[in-house]
Amino acid sequence: MSELINNSEKRKQQLKELILKLHEGDRPDAVREELAEALGNVPYGEVVEVEQQLIREGLPQEEIQEFCDIHTAVLDGHIDTSMAQLVPPGHPVDVFKHENEEVQSVTARITQLCADLEDASGEEIEEQILQLRAMFNQLADLDKHYRRKENLLFPHLENKGITGPPTVMWGKHDEIRGLLKGARESLEAAAGSSGDELAAVADMLLLPAVRAVDDMVMKEEQILFPMCMDHLTELEWYEIHRQTPEIGFCLHDPQVDWKPKDMPRQAEAAVEGDAVRMPSGALNPSELTAILNTMPFDVTFVDADDKVKYFSQGAERIFDRNRAILGRDVRLCHPPSSVHIVDTIIDDFKSGKQDRAPFWIQLHGKFIHIEYFALRDPDGRYLGTLEVSQDLTDKRALDGEQRLLSYASTEE
């Protein structure tokens, strides 16, 4: 046992020295070679311990964040996660991992499109710009992935004294948010660009953003998630699981409602027994869900910050919805051609100029009525927007009266 401890301490000291070499300006390639020769695979826990130690010894957190990507490049492929626990389906880490798979499928398509830009011309360029805009709009959903880490996951680590990695990673989140925003803005201004001009934009803005996203996936998969699985309890994971829908999912709608195998009965009872109390009555979650999903129309709620916060799940939805849109900016849920209408409605509702906005359309032979309502508290403060969609085809065809009880036939 003492030999194992000594080996661990020796590895951590060598890793610390190698990281300091990076900060002193040594070439990453040279450090990688030295790392591979001296350490082989470094257990992920030791990487965390060394970064924590460096921060305690006075190495500025900002400096570690600045060199975080170099650390990643050097350590990539040399972090041992073989002892990481298996993750059950629907567990918050399982959800994070599935989201990462979807994110990397998008970044791979972006990378391929960027590689084809120089050979494109005319209409091809415009089509590629539209595709790239759509893909970067998808990556905007990463904000929900990162917010769940920041607000649900990191506090549990900090309560256990693990403060360095969460703080550094949060800083990298903000960098990535800035890179993605710059990429989206550059694509909005790219109309009419030549293939060479668009390729230059890709090199300067699009590909750096994609690389930063992919690097963060590696940091999560190789360091963050194994560390969290080792330190968080089942009940802490369940609390994260419960609160996840409040922020939303990223490009993935989990189909398994995970619960710990040994969750205390009182915790489960508290979850099931919580009542939503309103001035005209109280409903438990099962009753409220059944009511909202039985209404003969679809509702979607967008909160005061313009984020999709809820949608009903009736048997026959008019427009597709899945939980991956929860927490998403409502503008990103519409095609670019209609975003100006969304902006107008929200601006008019927030200013108090309007309280409702009705539309009706013909869709697949059906008459669909869509109406937006401004929601306000008793003092008139704007709370958000409610979208109500109804298929009125059959109701428009009604005439006369029906005063006697008559059930609609369920026979074919």
N, C-alpha and C positions, 0 to 999 in steps of 0.2 A: 504493500500500500504506500509506504513512504517513497518508493521508487516512482510510483505513478504521480504522487504529489510533486515530487521534484521535477519530473518530466513536464508536468503542467506548468509549474512556475518558470522553468527554463524556456518553454515555448512562449509563454506570455511575455517574458523579458525580451526574447528575440523579436517577437512581433512588435512590441513597443519600440524597440530600436529601429526596426524597419519603417514603421509609420513615421517616426521622427526624422528618418532620412528623407522621406518624401517631403516633409515640411521644410527640410533644409535645402531642397532643390535637386535631390538625386533623380535621375531618370526613372520613370515608372517601369520601363522594360527591364532595366538592370535590377531594380528592387524585386520585381516579379521573379526573375531568375534566382535571386538570392533566397526569396521566400520559398520557392519550390524546392530548392536544394536543401535548405536548412530545416523546413518545417513539414513539408508534405501537406497533409490536410490539417487545418486548424479547426478544432471544435468551435461551433458558433458561439458558445457561451464565453469562450476565452476572448473572442473578438470584442464582445460587449464589455467584458471586464476591463480589457486594456483601454478602450475608449473612455470608460468611466474613470479609470485611474488617471489618464492623461488630463481630463477635465479637472479632476480634484487637484492635480499637481500644478494647475495654472495655465495649461494650454487653452487659449481662448476658444470657447464653443464656436464662435464665428469662423475661426481658422479651421477647426475640424470640419465644419460644414462646407467651407470653401474647397477643402481637399477630399470631401466625401466621395466624389465621383472617381477620383484617382485611387482612393482606397478600394472602391468597388472593383475597378478595373484590375488592380493588382491581386485582390483576393479572389476574384471570380474563378471558380473551379478549384479553389484550395480551401473551401470551408466545408467541414465535415458535418452533415446533418443526418448521419445514419442513425443517430439515437433519437431523432425526432419522433414524437408519438403519432400513431395513426389517427386520422381525423374522421369522425362519423359524418354521414350525409346530413346536410342541413345545419351543421355546426357553423358558428360565425366564421371560423377559419376556412371551412369548406366553401362557404359563400364567397369569401375574399378570393380564394384560389380560382373558383369558376369565373369570377369577374376578371381576374388577371388573364385567364385564357381568352375571354372575349376581347379584352383590351389589346392583347398581343396579336389577335387576328386582324384587328383594325390597323395597328401600327405596321404589320407586315404588308397590308394592302397599300398603305400610304407610301412605304418605302419602295414598293414595286412601281407605283405610279410615278413617283419622283424620278426613278431610274429611267422611265420612258419619256420624260418631258422633252429632252433635247431633240428627239426625232419627231415630235408632234408639230402640227401646223393647223392654222385656220380653225375649223369647227372642232377638231380633235382637242385643241387647247382649251376651248370653252367648256367642252364636255369634261375634261380632266379637272378643270377648276371647280366645276359643280360637284364632281365626285369627291375631290379633296375637301371642299367646304362641308359636305355631308359627313365625311369621316371625322373631321376635326370637331364638328358639332357633336358627334357621338362621344368623342374623347372628353367633351365638356362634362360628361357624366362622372368623370374621375373625381370631380369635386365631392360627390357623395361618398365615394370610396375613401377619400382622404379625411373627410369630416367624421366618418364613423371611427377611423383610427384615432383622430385627434380628440374627439369628445366622448367616445365610449371605451376605447381600448387603452389609450395612453394613461388616463387617470388611475387605472388599476395597477399599471406598471409603476407609476410614480408613488402610489401608496406602499409599494414594496421596496422603495428606495432606488428603483431603476429610473433615473432621470435623464441621463446623458443621451442615449439613443432616441428616445421620443422627442426630445428638444431638437436634436440635429435633424431628425427625419421631418419634423414639422416645418423646419426652415426649408428643406428641400421641396416639400409640398408647395410652399409659396413660390419657390423658383419655378417649378413646373407649371403652376397656374399662370404665372406671368409669360412663360414661353408659349403655352397653348393659346393664351389671349393674343399674343403678338402674331402667332401663326394664323389665327382666324382673321385678324384685322388685315394682314397682308393679303390673304386670299380674297377678302371683300374688295380690296383695291386693285386686284390683279386683272380685272376684265380688260381685254384688248392687248394683253401682254404677248410678246413673242415667246417661242419655245425656249430660247436662250435666256430671256428675262425671267421667265417662270422657273427655269432650272436654277438660276442664281438665287431667287427667293427661297427655293427648296433647300439649297445648300446653307444659306445664312439663317433661315428661320424654321422651316418645316422639319428638316431632318434633325437638328439639335433638339427640338421639342420631343420628337419621337424617341430619340436615344435616351433622353432624360426619363421618359415614361418607362421604357424598357429596363433601364438601370434600377428604377424604383421597384419594379416587379422583382428583380433579382434580390434586392435588399430585403424585401418582405419575405420571399420564399426561403432564402438561405439563412437569414438572421432573425427577423422580427417574429415570424409565426412560430418557429420552433421554440424561441425563447418564451413567448406568451403561453404556449401549450405546457411548458414546464412550470410556469409560475402561477397561472390563474386557476382558481377552483371551478368546479362544475357550476356552482351557483353563480359565480361571477360571470361565467360564459353565458348562463341563461339570462342574466340581467342584460347583457349586451344583445343577446338574441331578441329579447322582448322589445328593446328600444330601437333596434335597427330600422323597422319600417317608418319610424318617425323622421328619419333622415332620408331613407330610400336606398335602392339598389343601383348598381352600375352595370348596365347592359346585360343583366342576368336576373331572371326571376326564379328564385329557388322554389322547388316543388315539395320539399320535405320540411315539415314543421318539427324541428328538433327539440327534444327535451332530455335533460340528464336522466340517466337510468335510476339514480338514487336521489332524485330531488326531494327534499323534505316536504311532507304533506301540507304543512302550513303555508309553504311558499306557493305550492300549486293552488291551494284553496284561495289564497289572496289574489292570485292572478285571475282565477275564474270568477271570483265573487265581487270584484271591483264594479261598482255601479256608477253609471253616468247620471248625475243628478241635475235636473233642469227645473225651471219654475213650474212646469205643468206635469211633472212626474219624474220617475227614475227608471232607468232601464239597465239591465246587465248587458255585457258585451254580446252575448248570444242573441238576446232579444233585439238589440239595436241593429246588429248585423242582418238578422233575418228581415226586419222591417225595411231597411234600406235596399236590400237585394230583392225584395218582393215588389217594390214600387214599379208601376208600369212605365217607367222612363229611366234613363241613365242620368246620373249626376256626377260631376267632377268638381272638386273644390280646389281653387288656387289661392294661397294665403296672401297676406299683405305684402310679403316679400317676393311675390310673383312665382312662388314655387308650388308645384303640384303636390298637394298634401293628402288627397283622398279621392277615390272613385268608387262608385257602387259596382257590384259584380252580379248583375241580374242574369237570368238564364239566356236571354237573347239581347246581347249588346248591339247597339247600332254602330259604334266606332270601337275599334280594337283598343284595349287598354291592358297593360300588364304592370306589375309592381316595380319594374325597372324605371318607370317614369316618376315614381315618388321622389320628391325632393328636387326634381329637375325644373329648371327655368322654363316657364310655359312657352316662351318664344322658341325654344329649341324643340318643342313638340309640334311645330307647324312648319310647313315648307317656307323657304325664304320669300316666295312671292306673296304670302299672306301675313307676314310678320307685321307689316305696317298697320293692318286692320287690328291685330291683337294689341299693338301699342296704343292705338287710338282708343279702343274700348277701355283698357286699363287706365290710361291717363284721364279719360272723361269720368270714370268711376271714382278715381282717387281725388280728383278736383271737386267732385260733387256736381259736375255739369249734367251727368246722366246717372240713372239707376238701373236701366235695363236696355238690352240691345237684342232684338229678335231677328232671326233669319229663317228662311225655309227653302228647301232644295228638293229636287227630284233625284233619287239615288236608287239605282237598280230597280226601277219601276215602283218605288215607294215614295210617299210624301213625308219628308222628314222635317220636323220643326225643331229649331235650335234656338235657345234663348239664354242670354247671359244676364245675371242679376248681381248688382253690387250688394254685398253684405256689410251691415254697419251695426255698431253697438248702440245702446240707448242714447249715448251722447253724440251719435253721428260719426264716430270714428270708423274709418274704413278697415274692415277685417279681411276682405278678400273678395273673390269673384266665384259665383256658382254657375256652372254650365249645366243646363238641363236639355236633354235631347229626347224627342219622342217620335215614334213612328205613328203618324196619324192617318195612315192609309185607310184602315178599316173604319175608323171613327168618322172620317169625312163621308163615307158611303152610307152612314146610318140615316134612316128617315122614320117617320111615324113614331110609335111608342112601344116600349116593352114594360108592361106593368106586372105581369105574372112571372113567377120564378121559372127560369128556363136556363139550364146549364148547357154550355156549348158542348157539342158532341166531340168525343176524343177518338171516335172511330175513323179509320182511313176512308 
